[in-house]
Amino acid sequence: MSTNPISATAVRELRDRTDMPMMKCKAALEKAAGDMDKAMLILREEGGKFMASDKGARETAEGRIAIFSDLDKKVGAILELRCESPSVVKNDKFVDLGRDLAKQVAFKNPATVEELMAQPFVDDTGKTVQDRLADVVGIIRENMRVARFTRVEGYTGSYAHHDGTLGVLLQVNGANKPDETLLRDIAAHIAAFSPAYAKADEVPAEVQARERDLAKKQAGEQAAGKPQNIIDKIAEGKYATWLSESVLVEQQIANQMKYPKKTVGQLLAENKLEIVKFVRLKVGGQG
């Protein structure tokens, strides 16, 4: 414990650097005998204790989807970061944490959340990812955890709702680097329309059979008494409609003002691109 009084200037500097309450900053400086770096370490350790406390066990029912995409390095990641209260979702430090963790996943390719937490932090290898998370927990005083993540290699684009509740990471193939805005527009379409499949050949055979049978049944009821070739034509039309609603490349792009009368598949083909996959995540949901 320092025998010298801690100056108000030092307390303010520590508060500015950590966003911790003034009294906690003063107490940390007193424990550290006025050493700023030691005081910051003390506050970080207290953040870790908070995570291990009963408060740290509280339910993380809120959160946001964070995305990192690098077209030049051809890698991307999407991640769900959970917290306790809605107000924290909009906190800049929580938003930055989510982006940092998505970047970590993209560049360091952890296999599990546990492995992610143990990795050296990509932007400061002197600390672990767990330390990076604990720093924010210590400041905001809420439990936080990574719920899930997916990493993608290749040309990627992304879109996230302004409130962080929903995000999409999109992967395409192409000979040349694609336009980032085009990929964002397609990712925004996926967020809005939630296609079940990227391409028609991804639809399982049993699903195709089920939908064709349903289309035939509906066509038979609709065109009862008409020739079979007419019924078959109506059934094919109904099945085509189902495909256009369920398969990404068959859907008309949401932004018809910008891309009039274009399906997603046509838009990709015009830009010499091919869809590989997409990942659509919603906080607390499956996608």
N, C-alpha and C positions, 0 to 999 in steps of 0.2 A: 504494500500500500504506500502510495506517495505521501511524503510529509509536506510537500509543497502544494499550495492551492492550484487547482486546475483552472486555467483561464477560460473565460466565456468564449474567446476567439477559438480556442482549441475544441471546445465542445461544439460550437457551430460548424467548424470544419468537419468534424467527425459525423455530425448529423447530415451535412450536405453530401458526404461521401457514402453514407449508409441508409439514410432516410429513417433511422431509428429515433425513438423519442429522446428528447434532450436529457432527461434524467438518466436514462440507460446509457447514453453516450458519456455523461459525466462519470457514472459509476465505473464504466469500462476503462476510462482514462485513469481513474484513481487506482484501479487494480493493476493497470499497466505502467504505473509510475509516470504517466504523461507520454508514453511511447505510442504514437498514432497507429503504427502497423500492428503492434501487440493488441491495442484496443480493438482494432478491426477484427483481429483473430478471435478475441474474447466474444465479440458480438456474433461472429459466425458460429462459434461453439455453442453459444446460447440458442442460436437458431436450430442447431442440430438437436439440442436437448428438447426444444419445443416439438420437433418432429417425433421424438420418442415418448413424449408425454401423452397424457390422456387426450389432450386437445388434438394431438397429431393423429389420433385414431378416429376422429370424427369423420362422418361420411363425406366423400367428395362427389356430390351430386351435380355440380356445375362444371363448366369447362369450356374449352374452345379447340377448334381444329387449327393446327399450325402446319404450314407447308413451306418447303424449300425446294426451289427448282433452279438448276444451272444448265442452260442450253449449251454453253461452251464446253463444260466438263461432262456433259451428257449424264447427269445423275439428278435424282430428285427423291424427296421423301415427304410423307404425310403422316401426321401424328396427332393423337388426341391427348390433351393435357387436362387433367381434372383438378378442381378446387372445390371449396365449400360454398361460396356465396356468389350470387350474380354480379355484385359490384366488382369483385376481383377480376372477373372475366375481361373487363374493360381497362384494367390497370396496366399502364405502359410497361411496368416491370414484368408482369405476367405475360403480356403479349410478346415482349422481347425474349423471355425465357422459352416460350413455345417455339419461336423462330430459331433460337439457338439450338434447341434440342432436335428440331427437324434437320437442321444443318449437320449436326453431329451424326444423326442416323444416315444421312446421305453420304457423308464423306468417310465414316468409320465403320459402317455396315455391321452393327451389333445384331446378334441373333435373337436376343431376348431383352426384356426390360432390365433384368438384373445385370446383364452384361453391359448394357448401355450405361447404367448408373455407375459402374465400376471403371469405365474408360476414362483416360485422361481427357479433359475438356479440350475440344479442338481449337478454341481461341485463347486458351491459357493452360498449357500442359502442366503448370505447377499445381493445378487443382483437378479434382475429378468432376465428372458430370454431377455426381451426388452433391459435391461441394457447391457447384453452381446452383443447383436447385435449393440447397439449404440456405444459401445467401438470400434468395428471394423469400423463402418461407420465414426466415428470421426478420425480414423487413415487414412483410405483409401480415405475419402472424396467423396464417392459415395453412392447413395441411394441403399438400399438392402431390400428385402422382401422375406418371405416364400410364395411360390405360392401354394403348396399342399403337402400333406404327407399321408402315409399309414402305419399303425402299424400292426404287425402280432405276434401272440403268438404261440409258438411251436418251433420245430427244424427249423432253418433258415440258408440259405446260400446266398451268394451275389456275384455280379460281377458288376464292373463299368468300362467304357472306361477310358483310361488314361487321356483324356481331360475333363472328367466329363459330356459329353453331353448325355450319355445314361447309365442307370443302371437297374439292375434286382435284386429283392428280391424274394427268393424262399422259400416255406414252404413244409416240408415233414413230414409224420408220420412214426414212427418206434419204436420198443421195446427198441433199444439201440441208444446211441448217434452216429449219422452218421459221416462219414469222411468229414472234412471241404473241402478238395481239390475236392472230388467227387461233392459236392454240388456247388462249384465254377465252375467246368467244365460244369455242367448242366445249371447253370445260364448264363454262357458265351454262351452256345448254344442258349438259349432263346434270348439273346441280338442279336445274329447273324441272327437267323432264324425267329424270331417274330411269334411264333405260335398263332393262334387265340383262341385256347382252350387248357386246360391242359389235359383233358380226353375226350374220345368219348361221354360219357354220358352227357357231358356238352353242346354238340351241340344241339341247339334248334330244336324241331321237324320240324318247318317250313323251317329251313336251310337244314336239312337232306332231306326233301321232294324236295326242290328246286334243290339240288345237284344230287339227284337220277334221277330226271326228266331230268336234263341236260345231265347226263351220258347216259341215255337211248336214248335221241335224238341223241347224238353224235355217239353212238354205231350203231343206226339204219342207220345213214348216212354212217358210215364207212363200215358196213357189209350188205349193201342193197342187198336183194335177198337171203341171207343166212337163215338157219333155226332159229326160234325164240330162241331156247336154246343157240345157238352160240351168238346171239345178246345179250341175257341176261347175258351170261358169260363175254362178253366184257364190258357191262355196269357195272357189279359188279367190274371188274378190274379197270375201270375208277373211280368209287366211292372210291375204296380202295386207289387209288393213291391220290385222293383229301384229304382223311383222313390223309394219311402219310405226306401231305404237310401242313395241317392245325392244327393237333392235336399233342401236345407235345410228349406224350408217344408213338405215332406211328412213330415219326420221327427218322431217323438214327442220332445218336449223331454226332456232328460236328467233334470231334477229333477222326477220325477213326484210326489214327496211335496208339493212346493210347487204344482205345476201338474198335477193329476191328469187323465189321459186327454186331454192337449192336444198337438196338433202345434205346431211352431214357427209355422206359417202361421196357425193358429187363434189362438194367443196374440198374434201381431202384429195380426190383424184386430180382436180384442176391444179392443185398445188404439189402434185407428185408425191403425195404422202399416203401412208397406210396406217390405220389404227392398229395398235398392238394390244393395249389394255387401258382400263381406267379404274381408279379406286375412288369411290365416293363414300365419305365418312360423315356421319352426323353425331353430334355429342349425345352420348347415352344410347345410341341406336346402332343398327347393323349397317346402315348406308343410306 
